[in-house]
Amino acid sequence: MKLICLLAGLSLVAICGSLSANDTPSGHRVALLLGNSQYEGFTLPGVQGSLKQVEDSLTRHGFRVTRRENLAEKDQEAAVEEFAKSVPTNGVALVYYIGLGAHVERFDKTYNLLRPVGEQIASDNDYRSRGLDVAELIKKLREGSGARVNLIFLDACWDSPIRPEKGQVFGGLHEFEVGPDTLVMFAAGSRQTLPAPEGNAPSAFSQSLVKNLARLDVSVEAACEAIAANVGKTITPKPWCADTTGFGIGTRADLPLADALRDGKAPTRMPNVVEISARSRVRIGYWEARPN
């Protein structure tokens, strides 16, 4: 009998143990927290309190957290690019943003934008050129990081007294197609806005995220539904969510080979085919035995 190896360059490793669907976490976890509150002519309350409780909870759940506050246009872009580069192969990337946001409609296209601080934004063109485009955020994570799944929570649906009146700028964020292996969740329904938080109390969305963070290990979809149901007790419609992940971030049933090797675990049969997509998802095949 001769073993035919269909995976060139993969060294033999000792195999012991088996995969468990209950082992967590799966993959390195990293998070970027962005909070903008000090706008010219308006201060958004509750930002620091929201960031702190989300940061503390993520840290307890095994995330390495980067927190940035009150960023101008270029600083927002740089923070995202630096974060994307820091996400290891087959990692879990989570982004939480709290600050002002809006959507711009131009030439039959819709742009979801996160407003920076320290910038003059007097029109839809200003907003589009200086705001952080959510679609571009997702693209940078997908193309510039090693994440196998991206989780994006946008606490950016606030009523804004400084929203520009010139051009097609509308309050709230607009639903869209998020692409594969991605969760995007708004703090309110599509195109809906919320009154600003009172005092320094954390936002309802951040509190619900913290309360249901552990659910992400089992099912991203279930966590999304629980967050929406909790926040939806006080607002109508419920927060908008789009999830194309299809699994929980701690579920070993979808364990990539890189995680198995890192943890000293592997399938009971040796892998022979490993396919790695642009998004670093790994599929495992097996060795096969054939007669001479």
N, C-alpha and C positions, 0 to 999 in steps of 0.2 A: 504494500500500500504506500502510496506517495501522497503527501500533503501538497496541495497546490495552493500557493499563496497568491491571492488576487489583489493584495494590497502591498505595493512596493514600498520599501523603506520603513515599514512598521515593525519594530523589534518585538520579539516574543517577551511576554511578561508573565510572571507567576499569577495564576488565577485562584482566588479563594473567595468563599462567601457568595451570596446571591443578592440581587437587588430587592429592596423593600419599598413598597409603595408609600410607606409611612415615614421614611427617613427624610429629614429636612435639616438645613436648607439644601437646595440643589443649585450650585453655581455661585460665584462671587456676586455679592449684592452691593450696588453703589447707587447713591441718590444725590441729586442736585436740587437744592431748595433756593428759589429766587423770590425775594420779597421787595416790592416797590411801594413806598408809602409817602415819601416826601416830594410830592409834585408841586410845581409852582402854582400857587393859588389854591391848593387843596392838599390836605393830609388825610390819607386813608387810615382810619383807626383799625386796631386789632391785628395788624400785620406781624408785629414782633411776637405777640402771644401765640398766634397761629403757627409761626415758624418754629418757635421753641417746643411746643408740644408735638409737632410732627417730627422735628429733629430727634427729640428724646425717644419717641416711640420707634422710629426707624432704627436708631442705634440699638435699642433693646432687641429688635428683630434681626440683627446681624448685618445691617447696612453700614457701609462706610459713607459718611455724609459730608457733602460740601455745601456750605451755606453762604449766599451772597445777598447783599441788600443794597437798595437804592442805586441801581445801575443805569448809566446813560446808554445810548444806542450801541456804541462800539463795545462797551463793557458787557452788555447783555450777549452780544454775538461772541465775544471772546470767552465768556463763562461757559457757553454751550459748547464751543469748539474744544476747549480744554477738558471739559467733562467727558465729551465723546471719546477723546483720545485716552482717557483714564479707565474706560470700561474694558475689562479683560474679555478675552474670547469666551463665548458661551456664558457671559455674565447676565445679570438682571439689572436693567437701568430704570430708575424711577425719577421722574421730575415732578416737583410740586411748585407751582407758581401762585403767589397771591399778590394782587395789584390790579391796576385798571386794565381793561381790555375792551375791544370793540370789534365789529366786523365792517369791512368796507366793500361796497359793491361797485364794480367798474367793468364796463365792457363785457357784461354777462358772466363775470367771474366774481367770486366771493373770497375775501381774504380775512382770516382770523388773526388779529394782531394784539400783542401784549405791549402796553405803553411803557417806554423808559422814562426815567426822571431827567430833569435838567435839559430837556429838548423843547424847542418851540414847535408845537404841532397845531397849526391853524387850519388845516384842510385835509381832505382824504388823501391827497398826494403826499403830504407830510407824514401822515400816519402810516401809510404804506411803505414809505422809504425809510422811516426811522423806527417803526415798531418792529418787534420780533414776530415774524410770521410763523404761525404754528406749523404750517405745512413744511417750512424750511427747517424748523426745529426737528421734526420727525425725520426729515431727509438726512440731516447731519448725524443724527443718532444711528440711523440705519446704515449709512455709508461710511461714517467715520469712527464707529465704535465696534467693539466685539460682541455687543449685546445680542442675545438670542430672543429677547423679548423686551419691549419698551412700554413702560407704564407712565402715563402722563395725566396729572391731575391739575386742572386749571381753575383756580379760585379767582376768576377774573370777570365776573358778571355783575359788577357793581354799577349802581346809578352814579353817573359822573357829572358834576357841575362844570367840568372843563372840557367836555367832549366838543370838538370843533363843529361849528354850524355850517361851514363851507364844504360842499361836496357830499358824497353819499357815505357818511359815517353813521353807523347805527349801534345802539347799545346792545350788549350781550354778544355771545359768540354763536356762530352759525354751524349747524351740523354739516358733516362732510364725510367722505370716504377716507378711512384712516390707513388703509393698506394692511399687509400681512403682519402677524406677530406683534400687534400693537393694541394697547388700550388707551383711549382718550376719554376723559370724563370732565364735564363742565360742572360748576357749582349750581347751575340752574338749567332750565330747559333751553332748547335752541332759541336764540334771539330774545331771551328773557333777561331781565335785570333784577337785582336785589338791592334793598336799602343797605347803606354802609353799616358795618357793625357798630354797636354802641360801646363807647369807652375803649378799653384795652382788651376786652373779652375776645378770645379766639373765635374765628368764624364757625358757623354751624357745619360747614363743609369740612373744615379741618378736624373738628371734633369727631365727626362721623367717620372720616378716614382713619383716624387714630383708633377709634373703637372697633373698626372692622379690619384692621391691617392684617391680623393673623389669618383671616379668611383667604388671603391671597395665596397662602401655601397650598390650600386645597383646590381652590377654583377662583380664577380671576373674575369669571362671570358672576359667581355667587357673591364675591366681595362687592362687585359693582352694584348688584341688585340690592344688597344690604345697605350700602351707603346711600343709594338713591331712596330706598324706603325710609331710612332714618331721617334724612334731610327733607323728604317729601311730606313729613308730618306737618311741616310749617309752611311749605311753599307749594304752589301749583303752577305749571306742571312740575313733575319731578326732574331732578338733574338728568341731563342728556349724557348718554354713554354709548360708545362703540367699542366692542371687544372682538378682536380676531385672533386672540392667543390660543384659545381652545384647551387650556390646561391651567393647573396651578403652578406657581413658581417653586414650590417645594415638592412636587409630585415626581417620584422616582420612575413612574411608569413611562415618562417621556424623557428619561435621563440621557443626556448626551454622553458620548464616549469619553470626552475630556474630563467630565466630572467623575466618571467611574474610575478612570485611571488615577486621578488626583486623590480620590478617597480610598484607593487600594481595593476597589470592588470592580467586578466585571460580570458579564453574563456567564452562564455555565458553559457556553460554547464560545470559542475564540472568534472575534470579529475578522471578517475578510474584506469587507467593503465599507468604506467610510466616505460619505458624500457631504461636503461642506458647501453650503450655499453662500451667497453674498451676505446673508444675515446670520451666518455662522450656526445654522441649525445642523445637527449631525444625525445621520441615519446609520444604523449599525446592521451589517450583514454578517455572514459567518464563513469560517473555513469549511472546505469540503474535502472528503477523502475519495480518491479514485484509484483503481488498480493500475499497475504498471502496464 
